[in-house]
Amino acid sequence: MGLSGAAVAVATAVTSGLGYVVPVLGARRLDAADLGALATVLAIVAIASVPGTGLQIAVAVQRARHPGSTARHVGWITAAVCAGVVALLAPLAGSVLDLPAELTLMLAVYTGAIVVAGRWLGQLQGDERFLRLALGMAVLAAGRYGGLVAGLLLGAGLTGSVLIATVVSLLIPVALTAVARVPGSPPGDRGVSARHVVTACSATLAMLVVSYADLLLARALLPAAASGAYAVGTVLTKGALWAPQVVTVLALPRLAQGSRRALIIAVGLVTGSGTLLIAMSALAGGLAFRFAGGPGYVDLGRYAPVFALTGALYALVFVLVNAQVAAGAKWPSAPLWVSTAVLVVVAWLVPHTFAAIMWCAAGTAALALAATALATMRSGAGKLTGAALTS
């Protein structure tokens, strides 16, 4: 956990940092219209590249179970499908999102290069070569954001920056092939099936949707000022959610091998992280809101523990969903989609206030955790989950 966890955590921080640099540079190098287009571009890529994470999870699970398993064909097919979907958006992007057709087509290639990276990252994760995995994550981050950063620094404008980013992204598969190579070790005869990838992609997408649904509902149901304040609160939610995700990354291969100890440790560490963050939010809620949004939001500090609680509950949900995927469950995302639907319905029915949406989100997180735990105990990971929750 020590060196491997630190390396993966640093790589995750590098990815987040580069992702933050792009809009900051854009705000200083582009006019308002192009800045809005850049935000749209980043949103399209973020959504369309979700299957890359699902591909990584599917490959990691299969690789952990059957050393040497490959995802050569399904990896490229997944990337081609994602690129094709983005390319088909060209007419819609032009008329609705006001993006040039050539920009959308470049985004299609850019997205495909990002998605296919999941093939090699999954191999490294499944083989538990976590130092190499951290290097691969850094390579992906550099290939994903480096071209955009360079283009903005060079004053290439929006289209020029995306063009540079597309060219740089084509180097991602080449670099990751070198990072993931195992000298003298021929690939095995088992491959990752499309069903494995679809299941993992669905779970990944459901996890993102349920954890971001309250933010979208706040935007739709609350006045502008209140929705902005709510967005600041969700920074704490996302912090509690993503802070312990390195634990899930390290545990996944062992979960795929049926390790009871791995799930017990993962649940324990994530629970400990969440408890610590909730306690810190309770003691210094005003400071947390000041850090997340500025001095104008200090008065909302009393709500900080609730936002942290929501994130901590979702962090546990993510561990259990990954345990289900590792155990070969057919519909690990079902409880999350149901929880999302419940949140939408309840949020529309209750008074449209800051506190109401916040408590709806916390309640949904608790519901999702209970439903996911029950579903996991009924799946192939049931014995593991029961032991972990008991501990």
Secondary structure, DSSP 8 states (H G I E B T S, - for coil): -HHHHHHHHHHHHHHHHHHHHHHHHHHHHS-HHHHHHHHHHHHHHHHHTHHHHHHHHHHHHHHHHSTT-B-HHHHHHHHHHHHHHHHHTHHHHHHTS---HHHHHHHHHHHHHHHHHHHHHHHHHHTT-HHHHHHHHHHHHHHHHHHHHHHHHTT-HHHHHHHHHHHHHTHHHHHHHHHH--TT----S-B--HHHHHHHHHHHHHHHHHHHHHHHHHHHHS-HHHHHHHHHHHHHHHHHHHTTHHHHHHHHHHHHTT-HHHHHHHHHHHHHHHHHHHHHHHHSHHHHHHHHH-GGGGGGGGGHHHHHHHHHHHHHHHHHHHHHHHHT-S-TTHHHHHHHHHHHHHHHHS---HHHHHHHHHHHHHHHHHHHHHHHHHSTTHHHHHHHHH-
